[in-house]
Amino acid sequence: MPISKRGPVPGSDQAKRGGQAVREKYGADFFRQIGQKGGQSVKEQRGLSFYAEIGRKGGAATRAQQGPDFYSRIGKAGGQKKRQGPA
């Protein structure tokens, strides 16, 4: 039996209103601060090797989904100028 969480369904209009209310009350910087706090907690619990492992898994999943030439394509696109203008 799945565990049901309290509160609105993530991504719903109710959830968005809740996020907007928190932003109005505490400011937009609040989300950055709690994200950093959570990231620091994970780093202390699991170590830096955890991030390396999930990075490898994500890269392998992207390669499997997008194909082996994907990284070459995005590397070339990132190296090109986005718009021409005065230097």
BALONU-443544 format. One record per residue: x, y, z of N, C-alpha, C, CB in turn; residue number from 1; residue in three letters. Coordinates in pm, 1 decimal. Glycine has a CB too. Layout:
BEGIN
+----------+----------+----------+----------+----------+----------+----------+----------+----------+----------+----------+----------+-----+------+
!    neast !   nnorth !      nup !   caeast !  canorth !     caup !    ceast !   cnorth !      cup !   cbeast !  cbnorth !     cbup ! pos ! code !
+----------+----------+----------+----------+----------+----------+----------+----------+----------+----------+----------+----------+-----+------+
!        X !        Y !        Z !        X !        Y !        Z !        X !        Y !        Z !        X !        Y !        Z ! NUM !  ALA !
...
+----------+----------+----------+----------+----------+----------+----------+----------+----------+----------+----------+----------+-----+------+
This chain:
BEGIN
+----------+----------+----------+----------+----------+----------+----------+----------+----------+----------+----------+----------+-----+------+
!    neast !   nnorth !      nup !   caeast !  canorth !     caup !    ceast !   cnorth !      cup !   cbeast !  cbnorth !     cbup ! pos ! code !
+----------+----------+----------+----------+----------+----------+----------+----------+----------+----------+----------+----------+-----+------+
!     84.3 !   -117.6 !      0.0 !      0.0 !      0.0 !      0.0 !     88.8 !    123.9 !      0.0 !    -95.9 !     -0.2 !    121.7 !   1 !  MET !
!     70.4 !    213.6 !    -96.4 !    156.6 !    331.8 !   -104.5 !    133.5 !    426.6 !     13.3 !    132.4 !    405.6 !   -236.4 !   2 !  PRO !
!    240.2 !    494.0 !     49.7 !    233.2 !    592.7 !    157.1 !    181.1 !    723.0 !     97.4 !    373.3 !    613.4 !    225.8 !   3 !  ILE !
!     75.3 !    778.2 !    154.4 !     22.6 !    904.6 !    102.9 !     78.1 !   1019.8 !    185.8 !   -133.0 !    905.2 !    105.1 !   4 !  SER !
!    119.5 !   1122.6 !    115.0 !    173.8 !   1240.5 !    180.7 !     63.6 !   1343.4 !    199.5 !    290.6 !   1300.1 !     99.5 !   5 !  LYS !
!     79.5 !   1422.7 !    303.2 !    -15.8 !   1530.4 !    327.2 !     10.7 !   1642.7 !    229.9 !     -7.5 !   1581.1 !    472.5 !   6 !  ARG !
!    -91.4 !   1719.0 !    204.0 !    -75.1 !   1838.0 !    121.8 !   -116.2 !   1816.1 !    -22.7 !     67.0 !   1884.0 !    126.9 !   7 !  GLY !
!   -105.4 !   1922.0 !   -102.1 !   -149.6 !   1915.4 !   -241.4 !    -54.2 !   1832.1 !   -327.1 !   -162.0 !   2056.3 !   -299.3 !   8 !  PRO !
!   -103.6 !   1788.4 !   -440.9 !    -24.4 !   1711.8 !   -536.1 !     83.6 !   1803.9 !   -593.1 !   -114.3 !   1652.0 !   -650.1 !   9 !  VAL !
!    210.8 !   1759.7 !   -594.5 !    315.8 !   1844.5 !   -649.9 !    286.2 !   1885.4 !   -794.0 !    449.5 !   1772.7 !   -643.1 !  10 !  PRO !
!    309.4 !   2011.6 !   -824.5 !    285.2 !   2064.8 !   -957.7 !    144.2 !   2115.5 !   -980.3 !    315.5 !   1961.4 !  -1057.7 !  11 !  GLY !
!     54.8 !   2091.2 !   -884.5 !    -83.2 !   2136.7 !   -900.0 !    -91.9 !   2286.2 !   -869.0 !   -178.5 !   2056.1 !   -807.7 !  12 !  SER !
!   -204.7 !   2345.1 !   -904.4 !   -224.7 !   2487.8 !   -876.6 !   -218.8 !   2516.0 !   -727.1 !   -359.1 !   2535.2 !   -933.5 !  13 !  ASP !
!   -273.1 !   2424.1 !   -646.0 !   -268.6 !   2442.6 !   -500.5 !   -124.1 !   2444.5 !   -451.3 !   -347.9 !   2330.9 !   -429.0 !  14 !  GLN !
!    -42.4 !   2355.4 !   -502.5 !     97.4 !   2351.1 !   -460.4 !    171.1 !   2478.1 !   -503.3 !    167.0 !   2227.0 !   -518.5 !  15 !  ALA !
!    141.2 !   2525.7 !   -622.3 !    205.0 !   2648.5 !   -670.8 !    167.2 !   2767.9 !   -584.1 !    165.8 !   2675.1 !   -816.5 !  16 !  LYS !
!     40.9 !   2774.0 !   -545.0 !     -1.9 !   2883.9 !   -456.7 !     69.5 !   2874.9 !   -322.1 !   -155.7 !   2880.9 !   -435.8 !  17 !  ARG !
!     89.6 !   2754.3 !   -273.3 !    161.2 !   2737.4 !   -147.3 !    304.8 !   2786.3 !   -157.3 !    159.2 !   2591.7 !   -104.8 !  18 !  GLY !
!    370.9 !   2752.4 !   -267.9 !    507.7 !   2798.1 !   -290.0 !    516.3 !   2949.0 !   -303.3 !    565.0 !   2733.0 !   -413.2 !  19 !  GLY !
!    416.6 !   3007.7 !   -369.8 !    414.2 !   3153.2 !   -384.3 !    391.9 !   3221.0 !   -249.4 !    304.8 !   3195.4 !   -483.4 !  20 !  GLN !
!    309.0 !   3160.1 !   -164.3 !    283.6 !   3217.2 !    -32.5 !    410.7 !   3213.7 !     52.6 !    169.6 !   3141.2 !     38.2 !  21 !  ALA !
!    485.7 !   3105.1 !     43.0 !    612.1 !   3094.8 !    117.6 !    710.2 !   3199.0 !     66.5 !    673.1 !   2952.3 !    104.9 !  22 !  VAL !
!    716.3 !   3217.4 !    -66.7 !    806.8 !   3316.4 !   -124.1 !    771.1 !   3457.1 !    -77.5 !    803.5 !   3309.1 !   -276.6 !  23 !  ARG !
!    640.9 !   3487.3 !    -71.2 !    599.8 !   3620.2 !    -25.5 !    632.3 !   3641.6 !    122.2 !    450.1 !   3640.1 !    -49.0 !  24 !  GLU !
!    620.6 !   3535.0 !    201.7 !    643.8 !   3547.2 !    345.2 !    793.1 !   3554.5 !    379.5 !    579.8 !   3430.1 !    417.8 !  25 !  LYS !
!    874.1 !   3466.6 !    318.2 !   1015.5 !   3455.2 !    356.0 !   1112.0 !   3509.6 !    252.3 !   1048.6 !   3312.8 !    382.3 !  26 !  TYR !
!   1066.4 !   3534.6 !    131.1 !   1153.2 !   3584.7 !     25.4 !   1205.1 !   3471.1 !    -62.0 !   1269.9 !   3662.2 !     85.3 !  27 !  GLY !
!   1245.6 !   3506.0 !   -183.0 !   1292.0 !   3405.9 !   -279.1 !   1421.8 !   3340.5 !   -233.5 !   1311.4 !   3469.5 !   -416.3 !  28 !  ALA !
!   1503.2 !   3410.9 !   -156.8 !   1631.1 !   3358.6 !   -109.4 !   1612.6 !   3240.8 !    -12.9 !   1710.6 !   3469.7 !    -41.2 !  29 !  ASP !
!   1496.5 !   3229.8 !     46.6 !   1466.3 !   3122.9 !    141.0 !   1484.4 !   2985.9 !     76.3 !   1323.6 !   3137.6 !    194.3 !  30 !  PHE !
!   1438.9 !   2971.0 !    -48.7 !   1448.8 !   2843.1 !   -118.0 !   1594.7 !   2805.2 !   -142.4 !   1372.6 !   2848.3 !   -250.7 !  31 !  PHE !
!   1677.7 !   2902.5 !   -176.2 !   1820.6 !   2876.2 !   -195.3 !   1883.0 !   2829.2 !    -64.9 !   1893.2 !   3002.2 !   -247.0 !  32 !  ARG !
!   1847.8 !   2894.5 !     44.6 !   1904.3 !   2859.5 !    174.6 !   1865.9 !   2718.4 !    217.7 !   1859.2 !   2959.2 !    279.5 !  33 !  GLN !
!   1740.1 !   2680.9 !    200.4 !   1700.5 !   2546.6 !    243.2 !   1758.6 !   2441.2 !    149.7 !   1547.3 !   2534.4 !    248.3 !  34 !  ILE !
!   1776.8 !   2476.3 !     23.5 !   1841.9 !   2383.3 !    -69.6 !   1986.8 !   2359.8 !    -32.4 !   1833.4 !   2436.1 !   -212.3 !  35 !  GLY !
!   2056.9 !   2465.4 !      4.9 !   2196.0 !   2452.1 !     47.4 !   2206.5 !   2371.2 !    175.6 !   2259.3 !   2589.8 !     67.1 !  36 !  GLN !
!   2114.6 !   2394.0 !    266.7 !   2115.0 !   2320.0 !    392.8 !   2093.4 !   2170.4 !    367.5 !   2006.1 !   2374.7 !    487.8 !  37 !  LYS !
!   2000.3 !   2138.2 !    279.3 !   1975.9 !   1998.3 !    246.0 !   2094.2 !   1935.6 !    175.5 !   1852.8 !   1985.7 !    159.7 !  38 !  GLY !
!   2155.3 !   2008.3 !     83.9 !   2273.5 !   1958.1 !     13.0 !   2389.7 !   1934.5 !    107.0 !   2315.0 !   2055.1 !    -95.7 !  39 !  GLY !
!   2409.2 !   2023.5 !    201.3 !   2516.5 !   2008.1 !    299.6 !   2492.0 !   1885.3 !    387.2 !   2528.3 !   2134.6 !    387.0 !  40 !  GLN !
!   2367.2 !   1862.8 !    422.8 !   2331.4 !   1746.5 !    504.1 !   2360.7 !   1616.4 !    429.2 !   2182.9 !   1752.6 !    543.8 !  41 !  SER !
!   2324.5 !   1611.0 !    302.2 !   2351.4 !   1491.7 !    221.4 !   2502.2 !   1471.7 !    207.7 !   2285.0 !   1503.7 !     81.1 !  42 !  VAL !
!   2574.9 !   1579.6 !    187.1 !   2721.4 !   1571.2 !    173.7 !   2782.9 !   1514.0 !    300.7 !   2782.1 !   1710.4 !    143.2 !  43 !  LYS !
!   2735.3 !   1556.6 !    416.5 !   2788.8 !   1506.8 !    543.2 !   2752.2 !   1360.1 !    565.7 !   2737.3 !   1591.8 !    659.3 !  44 !  GLU !
!   2630.7 !   1321.3 !    527.1 !   2586.0 !   1184.1 !    549.3 !   2648.0 !   1085.5 !    451.5 !   2436.0 !   1176.9 !    539.6 !  45 !  GLN !
!   2655.8 !   1122.6 !    324.6 !   2696.1 !   1027.7 !    221.1 !   2834.0 !   1051.4 !    162.8 !   2597.8 !   1030.5 !    111.9 !  46 !  ARG !
!   2888.1 !   1170.9 !    176.9 !   3020.6 !   1201.1 !    125.5 !   3018.1 !   1244.2 !    -20.1 !   3109.9 !   1081.7 !    141.1 !  47 !  GLY !
!   3132.5 !   1293.8 !    -65.6 !   3143.2 !   1343.6 !   -202.5 !   3134.2 !   1232.2 !   -305.2 !   3272.7 !   1418.7 !   -220.3 !  48 !  LEU !
!   3171.8 !   1110.1 !   -267.5 !   3166.3 !    999.1 !   -362.8 !   3022.8 !    971.9 !   -408.2 !   3226.5 !    872.4 !   -300.5 !  49 !  SER !
!   2925.9 !   1004.5 !   -323.6 !   2784.7 !    987.9 !   -360.2 !   2751.4 !   1073.0 !   -482.2 !   2692.4 !   1025.6 !   -241.8 !  50 !  PHE !
!   2797.7 !   1198.0 !   -483.1 !   2770.0 !   1286.6 !   -595.1 !   2838.6 !   1238.4 !   -721.9 !   2814.0 !   1428.4 !   -562.6 !  51 !  TYR !
!   2959.7 !   1185.2 !   -709.2 !   3029.6 !   1129.8 !   -825.4 !   2953.0 !   1010.7 !   -881.8 !   3173.2 !   1087.8 !   -787.6 !  52 !  ALA !
!   2902.7 !    926.9 !   -794.1 !   2827.7 !    808.4 !   -837.3 !   2698.1 !    846.0 !   -909.7 !   2795.7 !    719.8 !   -716.9 !  53 !  GLU !
!   2621.5 !    939.8 !   -852.7 !   2495.7 !    976.0 !   -919.2 !   2523.4 !   1052.1 !  -1048.7 !   2407.1 !   1061.1 !   -825.3 !  54 !  ILE !
!   2634.7 !   1121.6 !  -1056.5 !   2673.3 !   1188.1 !  -1181.2 !   2704.7 !   1087.1 !  -1290.4 !   2794.1 !   1278.7 !  -1158.0 !  55 !  GLY !
!   2776.8 !    981.4 !  -1254.1 !   2806.6 !    875.4 !  -1351.4 !   2678.7 !    806.7 !  -1397.9 !   2903.0 !    771.8 !  -1290.5 !  56 !  ARG !
!   2589.2 !    777.5 !  -1303.4 !   2462.3 !    712.7 !  -1339.0 !   2379.5 !    802.0 !  -1430.9 !   2381.6 !    678.4 !  -1212.2 !  57 !  LYS !
!   2375.4 !    931.7 !  -1401.1 !   2300.6 !   1025.0 !  -1485.4 !   2360.4 !   1036.1 !  -1624.1 !   2295.8 !   1161.8 !  -1421.0 !  58 !  GLY !
!   2492.5 !   1038.7 !  -1631.6 !   2559.6 !   1044.8 !  -1761.8 !   2533.8 !    920.0 !  -1844.2 !   2709.3 !   1063.8 !  -1743.2 !  59 !  GLY !
!   2536.2 !    803.8 !  -1777.8 !   2509.5 !    678.3 !  -1848.2 !   2365.4 !    672.7 !  -1896.6 !   2539.1 !    558.6 !  -1757.5 !  60 !  ALA !
!   2272.1 !    720.1 !  -1814.9 !   2131.1 !    721.2 !  -1854.8 !   2109.6 !    816.0 !  -1971.9 !   2041.4 !    761.9 !  -1736.3 !  61 !  ALA !
!   2174.1 !    932.0 !  -1969.9 !   2162.1 !   1028.0 !  -2079.6 !   2220.9 !    969.1 !  -2207.0 !   2232.5 !   1160.8 !  -2044.2 !  62 !  THR !
!   2336.5 !    903.5 !  -2196.5 !   2399.5 !    841.3 !  -2312.6 !   2308.4 !    732.2 !  -2370.7 !   2537.4 !    781.8 !  -2274.0 !  63 !  ARG !
!   2246.0 !    652.0 !  -2283.1 !   2156.7 !    546.1 !  -2329.3 !   2033.1 !    603.7 !  -2396.9 !   2115.6 !    456.7 !  -2212.8 !  64 !  ALA !
!   1982.0 !    714.3 !  -2345.2 !   1859.8 !    774.1 !  -2398.7 !   1887.0 !    856.7 !  -2523.8 !   1793.5 !    861.0 !  -2293.1 !  65 !  GLN !
!   1993.6 !    935.9 !  -2523.5 !   2019.4 !   1031.8 !  -2631.1 !   2113.1 !    978.5 !  -2738.7 !   2077.0 !   1157.6 !  -2573.6 !  66 !  GLN !
!   2188.8 !    875.0 !  -2706.6 !   2285.9 !    821.1 !  -2801.2 !   2425.2 !    873.6 !  -2772.7 !   2245.6 !    855.0 !  -2943.9 !  67 !  GLY !
!   2526.9 !    802.7 !  -2821.6 !   2665.6 !    839.8 !  -2789.1 !   2712.0 !    972.4 !  -2849.4 !   2757.3 !    731.7 !  -2835.2 !  68 !  PRO !
!   2647.1 !   1020.0 !  -2954.3 !   2688.6 !   1146.3 !  -3017.4 !   2632.4 !   1269.6 !  -2947.3 !   2645.6 !   1147.6 !  -3162.3 !  69 !  ASP !
!   2547.3 !   1249.1 !  -2849.0 !   2480.5 !   1360.8 !  -2781.7 !   2580.2 !   1458.3 !  -2720.7 !   2387.2 !   1308.7 !  -2673.5 !  70 !  PHE !
!   2678.2 !   1406.8 !  -2647.8 !   2773.9 !   1495.1 !  -2580.3 !   2858.1 !   1572.6 !  -2680.8 !   2865.0 !   1414.1 !  -2487.4 !  71 !  TYR !
!   2889.0 !   1511.0 !  -2793.0 !   2962.7 !   1580.9 !  -2897.5 !   2879.9 !   1697.3 !  -2952.4 !   3000.9 !   1483.7 !  -3010.9 !  72 !  SER !
!   2750.7 !   1671.3 !  -2977.4 !   2662.5 !   1776.6 !  -3030.5 !   2648.6 !   1893.1 !  -2932.4 !   2523.6 !   1718.8 !  -3062.3 !  73 !  ARG !
!   2625.7 !   1863.2 !  -2805.1 !   2605.2 !   1974.1 !  -2711.4 !   2736.2 !   2045.7 !  -2682.0 !   2542.9 !   1923.2 !  -2581.0 !  74 !  ILE !
!   2847.5 !   1975.0 !  -2691.8 !   2977.0 !   2040.3 !  -2674.3 !   3004.2 !   2140.6 !  -2784.9 !   3088.1 !   1936.8 !  -2669.9 !  75 !  GLY !
!   2972.9 !   2100.5 !  -2907.5 !   2991.8 !   2191.4 !  -3020.3 !   2897.8 !   2311.0 !  -3010.5 !   2969.5 !   2117.7 !  -3152.6 !  76 !  LYS !
!   2773.3 !   2286.8 !  -2972.3 !   2676.1 !   2394.9 !  -2959.4 !   2718.3 !   2491.7 !  -2848.8 !   2535.8 !   2338.2 !  -2930.4 !  77 !  ALA !
!   2772.2 !   2439.6 !  -2741.0 !   2815.7 !   2526.0 !  -2631.3 !   2938.1 !   2607.4 !  -2665.7 !   2843.6 !   2444.2 !  -2509.5 !  78 !  GLY !
!   3018.5 !   2557.1 !  -2758.0 !   3139.5 !   2627.5 !  -2797.3 !   3117.0 !   2735.5 !  -2901.5 !   3238.5 !   2530.4 !  -2848.6 !  79 !  GLY !
!   3000.1 !   2735.8 !  -2962.5 !   2971.4 !   2835.8 !  -3066.0 !   2913.7 !   2961.9 !  -3003.0 !   2873.4 !   2779.0 !  -3171.3 !  80 !  GLN !
!   2935.4 !   3073.3 !  -3071.0 !   2875.8 !   3197.5 !  -3024.9 !   2725.3 !   3189.9 !  -3043.2 !   2934.6 !   3318.9 !  -3100.4 !  81 !  LYS !
!   2651.7 !   3237.2 !  -2946.3 !   2505.8 !   3232.5 !  -2952.3 !   2450.4 !   3339.6 !  -3044.3 !   2446.7 !   3248.3 !  -2813.4 !  82 !  LYS !
!   2512.1 !   3453.9 !  -3046.2 !   2465.3 !   3559.4 !  -3136.6 !   2586.2 !   3640.8 !  -3182.1 !   2358.4 !   3651.5 !  -3066.8 !  83 !  ARG !
!   2572.4 !   3693.5 !  -3297.8 !   2678.9 !   3775.0 !  -3354.8 !   2653.5 !   3921.1 !  -3315.9 !   2686.0 !   3758.0 !  -3511.0 !  84 !  GLN !
!   2755.8 !   3985.1 !  -3271.5 !   2740.8 !   4125.6 !  -3235.8 !   2876.7 !   4188.4 !  -3216.7 !   2656.2 !   4141.4 !  -3109.1 !  85 !  GLY !
!   2880.4 !   4313.6 !  -3176.9 !   3009.5 !   4379.3 !  -3157.6 !   3088.8 !   4312.7 !  -3045.3 !   2989.6 !   4528.3 !  -3127.0 !  86 !  PRO !
!   3215.8 !   4300.3 !  -3067.1 !   3301.9 !   4233.8 !  -2968.3 !   3348.7 !   4325.3 !  -2860.1 !   3420.1 !   4174.0 !  -3034.7 !  87 !  ALA !
+----------+----------+----------+----------+----------+----------+----------+----------+----------+----------+----------+----------+-----+------+
